[in-house]
Amino acid sequence: MKHTLFVLILLLTNLNGYSQRKSITVTYYKALKAITDKTNNSPSQLKGLSYKLLIDENESEFFLEKSLTNDIQKSNSRFAKRGGGDGVYYTNKNESYDLHQRERNGIQFLIKKETNPYKWKITKEHKIISGYKCYKATAIHKGYNPMRQKEFVQYITAWFAPEISIPYGPVDYYGLPGLVLEAQNGGVYFIANKIELNSKNKISKPTKGKLISYKEFEEMLLKEFKDRFGDRKFTRSKN
């Protein structure tokens, strides 16, 4: 009961917080930290990997920003797709699905994904990110990896700012009563380092690419795997 009351207070207190902010731009950097690292050390920033989240009243667009530091970008390019962040992620609260535009083997795809896939548990734990008081929310996401032919579990943490009362965030980490300024999935982090309120931006719904469901995309990956390695299971090396 106390937890429910706490969430209601967050919602009611910030109900009109976005009314004067028609457009927002957030810049995030990607960072890594070993899952086995239980210290309070900050994750290591991957220089050259900068992401933009464009927001208006009804929709958002998240994508990797072209970096001016191309040499640094190349050194970290192998991490660009790790933990999400590859291609363009588009969300519209008036539509029943999200879109993820990404390239695979030289072919552009438009992948239809479930809207707001996470069931968040909001806690009273909080910290300051980019000058905003953020509260911690957690979610458990269960899925199936067709290439490894096994189920997996992801433990996701998001820190959201009720003061900026919009339900958006990086990649597909959204659906909370406030803007997500930090998201963690395993050892991969997206952390906001610049927030532009009342910014002027133009959100473009991605239209180029072969329209395909998320399930169909997974089946395509499995077929690619079987064509290359046969009908055997892939086992991760213990080294």
ChimeraX commands (.cxc) that place a marker at each C-alpha (Angstrom):
marker #1 position 0.00,0.00,0.00 radius 0.5
marker #1 position 2.83,2.41,0.89 radius 0.5
marker #1 position 4.57,1.62,-2.38 radius 0.5
marker #1 position 1.39,2.30,-4.39 radius 0.5
marker #1 position 0.90,5.59,-2.57 radius 0.5
marker #1 position 4.49,6.59,-3.34 radius 0.5
marker #1 position 3.97,5.98,-7.08 radius 0.5
marker #1 position 0.69,7.93,-7.05 radius 0.5
marker #1 position 2.42,10.89,-5.40 radius 0.5
marker #1 position 5.07,10.88,-8.13 radius 0.5
marker #1 position 2.39,10.86,-10.81 radius 0.5
marker #1 position 0.19,13.57,-9.29 radius 0.5
marker #1 position 3.05,15.86,-8.31 radius 0.5
marker #1 position 4.39,15.95,-11.84 radius 0.5
marker #1 position 1.20,15.62,-13.84 radius 0.5
marker #1 position 1.63,19.01,-15.48 radius 0.5
marker #1 position 5.41,19.09,-15.52 radius 0.5
marker #1 position 5.67,18.59,-19.26 radius 0.5
marker #1 position 2.88,20.97,-20.28 radius 0.5
marker #1 position 5.33,23.77,-21.04 radius 0.5
marker #1 position 8.00,21.55,-22.60 radius 0.5
marker #1 position 6.90,20.76,-26.11 radius 0.5
marker #1 position 10.20,19.30,-27.23 radius 0.5
marker #1 position 13.24,17.85,-25.46 radius 0.5
marker #1 position 16.61,16.58,-26.67 radius 0.5
marker #1 position 18.73,14.31,-24.48 radius 0.5
marker #1 position 22.30,13.20,-25.18 radius 0.5
marker #1 position 23.52,9.92,-23.69 radius 0.5
marker #1 position 26.86,8.17,-23.64 radius 0.5
marker #1 position 27.33,4.42,-23.49 radius 0.5
marker #1 position 29.42,2.86,-20.73 radius 0.5
marker #1 position 30.49,-0.61,-19.60 radius 0.5
marker #1 position 31.07,-2.24,-16.25 radius 0.5
marker #1 position 31.77,-5.88,-15.49 radius 0.5
marker #1 position 28.73,-7.64,-14.06 radius 0.5
marker #1 position 31.00,-9.18,-11.44 radius 0.5
marker #1 position 32.11,-5.70,-10.27 radius 0.5
marker #1 position 30.08,-5.06,-7.10 radius 0.5
marker #1 position 31.95,-1.86,-6.16 radius 0.5
marker #1 position 30.57,1.66,-6.38 radius 0.5
marker #1 position 32.98,2.47,-9.20 radius 0.5
marker #1 position 31.39,4.26,-12.15 radius 0.5
marker #1 position 31.13,2.36,-15.44 radius 0.5
marker #1 position 33.78,3.17,-18.05 radius 0.5
marker #1 position 32.58,5.60,-20.72 radius 0.5
marker #1 position 33.01,4.47,-24.33 radius 0.5
marker #1 position 34.32,7.61,-25.99 radius 0.5
marker #1 position 32.87,8.34,-29.39 radius 0.5
marker #1 position 29.59,6.53,-28.74 radius 0.5
marker #1 position 27.08,9.35,-28.30 radius 0.5
marker #1 position 23.33,8.84,-28.63 radius 0.5
marker #1 position 20.44,11.26,-29.11 radius 0.5
marker #1 position 16.89,10.97,-27.81 radius 0.5
marker #1 position 14.45,13.36,-29.50 radius 0.5
marker #1 position 11.12,13.83,-27.76 radius 0.5
marker #1 position 7.88,15.67,-28.37 radius 0.5
marker #1 position 4.41,15.31,-26.89 radius 0.5
marker #1 position 3.52,12.06,-28.66 radius 0.5
marker #1 position 6.66,10.37,-29.95 radius 0.5
marker #1 position 10.37,9.79,-29.48 radius 0.5
marker #1 position 13.34,8.80,-31.63 radius 0.5
marker #1 position 16.61,7.33,-30.33 radius 0.5
marker #1 position 19.74,6.81,-32.43 radius 0.5
marker #1 position 23.54,6.74,-32.47 radius 0.5
marker #1 position 24.92,10.18,-33.22 radius 0.5
marker #1 position 27.61,10.49,-35.87 radius 0.5
marker #1 position 30.81,11.23,-34.02 radius 0.5
marker #1 position 33.41,13.79,-35.00 radius 0.5
marker #1 position 36.07,11.66,-33.30 radius 0.5
marker #1 position 36.18,8.95,-35.93 radius 0.5
marker #1 position 39.38,7.33,-34.63 radius 0.5
marker #1 position 37.91,6.92,-31.15 radius 0.5
marker #1 position 34.66,5.74,-32.70 radius 0.5
marker #1 position 36.48,2.96,-34.56 radius 0.5
marker #1 position 38.19,1.74,-31.40 radius 0.5
marker #1 position 34.82,1.31,-29.71 radius 0.5
marker #1 position 32.74,0.37,-32.75 radius 0.5
marker #1 position 32.45,-3.24,-31.60 radius 0.5
marker #1 position 30.45,-2.00,-28.60 radius 0.5
marker #1 position 28.01,0.14,-30.63 radius 0.5
marker #1 position 25.42,-2.65,-30.91 radius 0.5
marker #1 position 26.05,-4.25,-27.54 radius 0.5
marker #1 position 23.11,-3.88,-25.17 radius 0.5
marker #1 position 21.04,-2.04,-27.78 radius 0.5
marker #1 position 21.65,1.24,-29.54 radius 0.5
marker #1 position 22.05,0.00,-33.10 radius 0.5
marker #1 position 19.89,1.70,-35.71 radius 0.5
marker #1 position 16.87,3.88,-34.91 radius 0.5
marker #1 position 14.29,3.26,-32.17 radius 0.5
marker #1 position 10.92,4.96,-32.69 radius 0.5
marker #1 position 8.02,5.16,-30.23 radius 0.5
marker #1 position 4.61,6.79,-30.65 radius 0.5
marker #1 position 2.17,6.65,-27.75 radius 0.5
marker #1 position -0.77,6.69,-30.19 radius 0.5
marker #1 position 0.36,3.50,-31.93 radius 0.5
marker #1 position 0.19,-0.09,-30.71 radius 0.5
marker #1 position 3.77,-0.98,-31.63 radius 0.5
marker #1 position 7.31,0.41,-31.70 radius 0.5
marker #1 position 9.69,0.40,-34.66 radius 0.5
marker #1 position 13.34,-0.53,-34.69 radius 0.5
marker #1 position 15.11,0.30,-37.93 radius 0.5
marker #1 position 18.38,-1.57,-38.32 radius 0.5
marker #1 position 20.61,-3.10,-40.94 radius 0.5
marker #1 position 21.51,-6.78,-41.26 radius 0.5
marker #1 position 23.82,-8.16,-43.96 radius 0.5
marker #1 position 23.40,-5.02,-46.04 radius 0.5
marker #1 position 19.57,-5.15,-45.86 radius 0.5
marker #1 position 17.52,-2.52,-44.02 radius 0.5
marker #1 position 14.74,-3.79,-41.78 radius 0.5
marker #1 position 11.83,-2.16,-39.96 radius 0.5
marker #1 position 11.13,-4.39,-36.98 radius 0.5
marker #1 position 7.75,-4.07,-35.25 radius 0.5
marker #1 position 8.14,-4.59,-31.51 radius 0.5
marker #1 position 5.83,-4.80,-28.53 radius 0.5
marker #1 position 5.02,-1.42,-27.02 radius 0.5
marker #1 position 6.38,-0.83,-23.52 radius 0.5
marker #1 position 7.56,-4.41,-22.88 radius 0.5
marker #1 position 8.70,-3.98,-19.26 radius 0.5
marker #1 position 6.79,-4.23,-16.00 radius 0.5
marker #1 position 8.62,-1.74,-13.83 radius 0.5
marker #1 position 8.93,-1.88,-10.07 radius 0.5
marker #1 position 9.55,1.63,-8.71 radius 0.5
marker #1 position 11.60,2.03,-5.53 radius 0.5
marker #1 position 12.27,4.93,-3.18 radius 0.5
marker #1 position 16.01,4.75,-3.85 radius 0.5
marker #1 position 17.23,7.92,-5.56 radius 0.5
marker #1 position 20.30,9.79,-6.78 radius 0.5
marker #1 position 21.17,12.92,-8.74 radius 0.5
marker #1 position 21.85,12.64,-12.49 radius 0.5
marker #1 position 22.65,15.76,-14.53 radius 0.5
marker #1 position 21.17,17.91,-11.77 radius 0.5
marker #1 position 17.87,16.00,-11.50 radius 0.5
marker #1 position 16.66,13.82,-8.65 radius 0.5
marker #1 position 16.06,10.39,-10.14 radius 0.5
marker #1 position 14.32,7.35,-8.70 radius 0.5
marker #1 position 15.32,3.76,-9.32 radius 0.5
marker #1 position 13.06,1.31,-11.15 radius 0.5
marker #1 position 13.79,-2.32,-11.95 radius 0.5
marker #1 position 12.40,-4.87,-14.37 radius 0.5
marker #1 position 13.02,-8.50,-15.27 radius 0.5
marker #1 position 12.77,-9.40,-18.94 radius 0.5
marker #1 position 12.59,-13.04,-20.02 radius 0.5
marker #1 position 13.14,-14.04,-23.61 radius 0.5
marker #1 position 14.43,-16.69,-25.96 radius 0.5
marker #1 position 17.66,-16.57,-27.92 radius 0.5
marker #1 position 17.04,-18.47,-31.18 radius 0.5
marker #1 position 20.74,-18.63,-32.06 radius 0.5
marker #1 position 21.71,-20.18,-28.71 radius 0.5
marker #1 position 18.37,-22.01,-28.58 radius 0.5
marker #1 position 17.90,-21.23,-24.92 radius 0.5
marker #1 position 15.92,-18.92,-22.68 radius 0.5
marker #1 position 17.57,-15.92,-21.07 radius 0.5
marker #1 position 16.81,-13.46,-18.28 radius 0.5
marker #1 position 17.76,-9.77,-18.30 radius 0.5
marker #1 position 17.84,-7.65,-15.15 radius 0.5
marker #1 position 17.20,-4.03,-16.09 radius 0.5
marker #1 position 17.60,-0.91,-13.98 radius 0.5
marker #1 position 16.36,2.56,-14.94 radius 0.5
marker #1 position 16.74,5.89,-13.13 radius 0.5
marker #1 position 13.97,8.34,-14.04 radius 0.5
marker #1 position 13.41,12.02,-13.23 radius 0.5
marker #1 position 9.80,12.80,-12.14 radius 0.5
marker #1 position 10.60,16.51,-12.56 radius 0.5
marker #1 position 10.65,15.88,-16.32 radius 0.5
marker #1 position 7.38,13.99,-16.34 radius 0.5
marker #1 position 7.49,12.30,-19.73 radius 0.5
marker #1 position 7.49,8.50,-20.14 radius 0.5
marker #1 position 10.42,8.19,-22.57 radius 0.5
marker #1 position 13.99,6.93,-22.40 radius 0.5
marker #1 position 16.89,5.43,-24.38 radius 0.5
marker #1 position 16.44,2.34,-26.58 radius 0.5
marker #1 position 13.14,0.81,-25.35 radius 0.5
marker #1 position 13.57,1.65,-21.67 radius 0.5
marker #1 position 10.49,3.80,-21.12 radius 0.5
marker #1 position 7.02,3.75,-19.60 radius 0.5
marker #1 position 7.92,5.35,-16.26 radius 0.5
marker #1 position 6.48,8.56,-14.70 radius 0.5
marker #1 position 9.53,10.55,-15.71 radius 0.5
marker #1 position 12.32,10.78,-18.27 radius 0.5
marker #1 position 14.86,7.93,-17.96 radius 0.5
marker #1 position 18.30,9.51,-17.52 radius 0.5
marker #1 position 20.19,6.28,-16.90 radius 0.5
marker #1 position 19.48,2.71,-17.97 radius 0.5
marker #1 position 21.43,-0.45,-17.25 radius 0.5
marker #1 position 21.05,-3.85,-18.85 radius 0.5
marker #1 position 23.67,-6.23,-17.49 radius 0.5
marker #1 position 27.00,-4.48,-17.85 radius 0.5
marker #1 position 25.83,-1.95,-20.47 radius 0.5
marker #1 position 24.78,1.57,-19.44 radius 0.5
marker #1 position 23.20,4.57,-21.18 radius 0.5
marker #1 position 23.79,7.72,-19.12 radius 0.5
marker #1 position 22.46,11.20,-19.91 radius 0.5
marker #1 position 25.04,14.00,-19.89 radius 0.5
marker #1 position 23.09,16.77,-21.66 radius 0.5
marker #1 position 19.40,17.72,-21.46 radius 0.5
marker #1 position 17.93,20.46,-23.65 radius 0.5
marker #1 position 14.45,21.55,-22.59 radius 0.5
marker #1 position 12.20,23.39,-25.05 radius 0.5
marker #1 position 14.56,22.39,-27.84 radius 0.5
marker #1 position 13.68,22.50,-31.50 radius 0.5
marker #1 position 13.93,19.13,-33.15 radius 0.5
marker #1 position 12.19,17.19,-35.87 radius 0.5
marker #1 position 11.27,13.58,-35.25 radius 0.5
marker #1 position 11.10,11.35,-38.30 radius 0.5
marker #1 position 9.22,8.07,-38.21 radius 0.5
marker #1 position 11.46,5.54,-39.99 radius 0.5
marker #1 position 9.89,4.26,-43.20 radius 0.5
marker #1 position 12.76,2.67,-45.13 radius 0.5
marker #1 position 13.33,-1.04,-44.83 radius 0.5
marker #1 position 11.55,-4.38,-45.01 radius 0.5
marker #1 position 8.69,-4.42,-42.50 radius 0.5
marker #1 position 8.96,-7.49,-40.30 radius 0.5
marker #1 position 7.76,-8.58,-36.86 radius 0.5
marker #1 position 10.21,-9.16,-34.02 radius 0.5
marker #1 position 9.37,-12.88,-34.08 radius 0.5
marker #1 position 10.01,-13.07,-37.83 radius 0.5
marker #1 position 13.34,-11.29,-37.36 radius 0.5
marker #1 position 14.36,-13.82,-34.69 radius 0.5
marker #1 position 13.39,-16.70,-37.00 radius 0.5
marker #1 position 15.51,-15.15,-39.75 radius 0.5
marker #1 position 18.52,-15.02,-37.41 radius 0.5
marker #1 position 17.99,-18.67,-36.48 radius 0.5
marker #1 position 17.87,-19.68,-40.16 radius 0.5
marker #1 position 21.11,-17.77,-40.80 radius 0.5
marker #1 position 22.71,-19.58,-37.90 radius 0.5
marker #1 position 21.56,-23.02,-39.09 radius 0.5
marker #1 position 22.69,-22.32,-42.65 radius 0.5
marker #1 position 26.15,-21.46,-41.33 radius 0.5
marker #1 position 26.65,-23.95,-38.50 radius 0.5
marker #1 position 24.11,-26.66,-39.17 radius 0.5
marker #1 position 21.31,-27.77,-36.89 radius 0.5
marker #1 position 23.47,-27.99,-33.77 radius 0.5
marker #1 position 23.24,-25.90,-30.65 radius 0.5
marker #1 position 25.74,-23.16,-30.05 radius 0.5
marker #1 position 27.53,-23.43,-26.71 radius 0.5
marker #1 position 29.34,-20.50,-25.14 radius 0.5
marker #1 position 33.00,-21.04,-24.35 radius 0.5
marker #1 position 33.84,-21.14,-20.63 radius 0.5
marker #1 position 37.07,-19.19,-21.24 radius 0.5
marker link #1:1,2 radius 0.2
marker link #1:2,3 radius 0.2
marker link #1:3,4 radius 0.2
marker link #1:4,5 radius 0.2
marker link #1:5,6 radius 0.2
marker link #1:6,7 radius 0.2
marker link #1:7,8 radius 0.2
marker link #1:8,9 radius 0.2
marker link #1:9,10 radius 0.2
marker link #1:10,11 radius 0.2
marker link #1:11,12 radius 0.2
marker link #1:12,13 radius 0.2
marker link #1:13,14 radius 0.2
marker link #1:14,15 radius 0.2
marker link #1:15,16 radius 0.2
marker link #1:16,17 radius 0.2
marker link #1:17,18 radius 0.2
marker link #1:18,19 radius 0.2
marker link #1:19,20 radius 0.2
marker link #1:20,21 radius 0.2
marker link #1:21,22 radius 0.2
marker link #1:22,23 radius 0.2
marker link #1:23,24 radius 0.2
marker link #1:24,25 radius 0.2
marker link #1:25,26 radius 0.2
marker link #1:26,27 radius 0.2
marker link #1:27,28 radius 0.2
marker link #1:28,29 radius 0.2
marker link #1:29,30 radius 0.2
marker link #1:30,31 radius 0.2
marker link #1:31,32 radius 0.2
marker link #1:32,33 radius 0.2
marker link #1:33,34 radius 0.2
marker link #1:34,35 radius 0.2
marker link #1:35,36 radius 0.2
marker link #1:36,37 radius 0.2
marker link #1:37,38 radius 0.2
marker link #1:38,39 radius 0.2
marker link #1:39,40 radius 0.2
marker link #1:40,41 radius 0.2
marker link #1:41,42 radius 0.2
marker link #1:42,43 radius 0.2
marker link #1:43,44 radius 0.2
marker link #1:44,45 radius 0.2
marker link #1:45,46 radius 0.2
marker link #1:46,47 radius 0.2
marker link #1:47,48 radius 0.2
marker link #1:48,49 radius 0.2
marker link #1:49,50 radius 0.2
marker link #1:50,51 radius 0.2
marker link #1:51,52 radius 0.2
marker link #1:52,53 radius 0.2
marker link #1:53,54 radius 0.2
marker link #1:54,55 radius 0.2
marker link #1:55,56 radius 0.2
marker link #1:56,57 radius 0.2
marker link #1:57,58 radius 0.2
marker link #1:58,59 radius 0.2
marker link #1:59,60 radius 0.2
marker link #1:60,61 radius 0.2
marker link #1:61,62 radius 0.2
marker link #1:62,63 radius 0.2
marker link #1:63,64 radius 0.2
marker link #1:64,65 radius 0.2
marker link #1:65,66 radius 0.2
marker link #1:66,67 radius 0.2
marker link #1:67,68 radius 0.2
marker link #1:68,69 radius 0.2
marker link #1:69,70 radius 0.2
marker link #1:70,71 radius 0.2
marker link #1:71,72 radius 0.2
marker link #1:72,73 radius 0.2
marker link #1:73,74 radius 0.2
marker link #1:74,75 radius 0.2
marker link #1:75,76 radius 0.2
marker link #1:76,77 radius 0.2
marker link #1:77,78 radius 0.2
marker link #1:78,79 radius 0.2
marker link #1:79,80 radius 0.2
marker link #1:80,81 radius 0.2
marker link #1:81,82 radius 0.2
marker link #1:82,83 radius 0.2
marker link #1:83,84 radius 0.2
marker link #1:84,85 radius 0.2
marker link #1:85,86 radius 0.2
marker link #1:86,87 radius 0.2
marker link #1:87,88 radius 0.2
marker link #1:88,89 radius 0.2
marker link #1:89,90 radius 0.2
marker link #1:90,91 radius 0.2
marker link #1:91,92 radius 0.2
marker link #1:92,93 radius 0.2
marker link #1:93,94 radius 0.2
marker link #1:94,95 radius 0.2
marker link #1:95,96 radius 0.2
marker link #1:96,97 radius 0.2
marker link #1:97,98 radius 0.2
marker link #1:98,99 radius 0.2
marker link #1:99,100 radius 0.2
marker link #1:100,101 radius 0.2
marker link #1:101,102 radius 0.2
marker link #1:102,103 radius 0.2
marker link #1:103,104 radius 0.2
marker link #1:104,105 radius 0.2
marker link #1:105,106 radius 0.2
marker link #1:106,107 radius 0.2
marker link #1:107,108 radius 0.2
marker link #1:108,109 radius 0.2
marker link #1:109,110 radius 0.2
marker link #1:110,111 radius 0.2
marker link #1:111,112 radius 0.2
marker link #1:112,113 radius 0.2
marker link #1:113,114 radius 0.2
marker link #1:114,115 radius 0.2
marker link #1:115,116 radius 0.2
marker link #1:116,117 radius 0.2
marker link #1:117,118 radius 0.2
marker link #1:118,119 radius 0.2
marker link #1:119,120 radius 0.2
marker link #1:120,121 radius 0.2
marker link #1:121,122 radius 0.2
marker link #1:122,123 radius 0.2
marker link #1:123,124 radius 0.2
marker link #1:124,125 radius 0.2
marker link #1:125,126 radius 0.2
marker link #1:126,127 radius 0.2
marker link #1:127,128 radius 0.2
marker link #1:128,129 radius 0.2
marker link #1:129,130 radius 0.2
marker link #1:130,131 radius 0.2
marker link #1:131,132 radius 0.2
marker link #1:132,133 radius 0.2
marker link #1:133,134 radius 0.2
marker link #1:134,135 radius 0.2
marker link #1:135,136 radius 0.2
marker link #1:136,137 radius 0.2
marker link #1:137,138 radius 0.2
marker link #1:138,139 radius 0.2
marker link #1:139,140 radius 0.2
marker link #1:140,141 radius 0.2
marker link #1:141,142 radius 0.2
marker link #1:142,143 radius 0.2
marker link #1:143,144 radius 0.2
marker link #1:144,145 radius 0.2
marker link #1:145,146 radius 0.2
marker link #1:146,147 radius 0.2
marker link #1:147,148 radius 0.2
marker link #1:148,149 radius 0.2
marker link #1:149,150 radius 0.2
marker link #1:150,151 radius 0.2
marker link #1:151,152 radius 0.2
marker link #1:152,153 radius 0.2
marker link #1:153,154 radius 0.2
marker link #1:154,155 radius 0.2
marker link #1:155,156 radius 0.2
marker link #1:156,157 radius 0.2
marker link #1:157,158 radius 0.2
marker link #1:158,159 radius 0.2
marker link #1:159,160 radius 0.2
marker link #1:160,161 radius 0.2
marker link #1:161,162 radius 0.2
marker link #1:162,163 radius 0.2
marker link #1:163,164 radius 0.2
marker link #1:164,165 radius 0.2
marker link #1:165,166 radius 0.2
marker link #1:166,167 radius 0.2
marker link #1:167,168 radius 0.2
marker link #1:168,169 radius 0.2
marker link #1:169,170 radius 0.2
marker link #1:170,171 radius 0.2
marker link #1:171,172 radius 0.2
marker link #1:172,173 radius 0.2
marker link #1:173,174 radius 0.2
marker link #1:174,175 radius 0.2
marker link #1:175,176 radius 0.2
marker link #1:176,177 radius 0.2
marker link #1:177,178 radius 0.2
marker link #1:178,179 radius 0.2
marker link #1:179,180 radius 0.2
marker link #1:180,181 radius 0.2
marker link #1:181,182 radius 0.2
marker link #1:182,183 radius 0.2
marker link #1:183,184 radius 0.2
marker link #1:184,185 radius 0.2
marker link #1:185,186 radius 0.2
marker link #1:186,187 radius 0.2
marker link #1:187,188 radius 0.2
marker link #1:188,189 radius 0.2
marker link #1:189,190 radius 0.2
marker link #1:190,191 radius 0.2
marker link #1:191,192 radius 0.2
marker link #1:192,193 radius 0.2
marker link #1:193,194 radius 0.2
marker link #1:194,195 radius 0.2
marker link #1:195,196 radius 0.2
marker link #1:196,197 radius 0.2
marker link #1:197,198 radius 0.2
marker link #1:198,199 radius 0.2
marker link #1:199,200 radius 0.2
marker link #1:200,201 radius 0.2
marker link #1:201,202 radius 0.2
marker link #1:202,203 radius 0.2
marker link #1:203,204 radius 0.2
marker link #1:204,205 radius 0.2
marker link #1:205,206 radius 0.2
marker link #1:206,207 radius 0.2
marker link #1:207,208 radius 0.2
marker link #1:208,209 radius 0.2
marker link #1:209,210 radius 0.2
marker link #1:210,211 radius 0.2
marker link #1:211,212 radius 0.2
marker link #1:212,213 radius 0.2
marker link #1:213,214 radius 0.2
marker link #1:214,215 radius 0.2
marker link #1:215,216 radius 0.2
marker link #1:216,217 radius 0.2
marker link #1:217,218 radius 0.2
marker link #1:218,219 radius 0.2
marker link #1:219,220 radius 0.2
marker link #1:220,221 radius 0.2
marker link #1:221,222 radius 0.2
marker link #1:222,223 radius 0.2
marker link #1:223,224 radius 0.2
marker link #1:224,225 radius 0.2
marker link #1:225,226 radius 0.2
marker link #1:226,227 radius 0.2
marker link #1:227,228 radius 0.2
marker link #1:228,229 radius 0.2
marker link #1:229,230 radius 0.2
marker link #1:230,231 radius 0.2
marker link #1:231,232 radius 0.2
marker link #1:232,233 radius 0.2
marker link #1:233,234 radius 0.2
marker link #1:234,235 radius 0.2
marker link #1:235,236 radius 0.2
marker link #1:236,237 radius 0.2
marker link #1:237,238 radius 0.2
marker link #1:238,239 radius 0.2
view
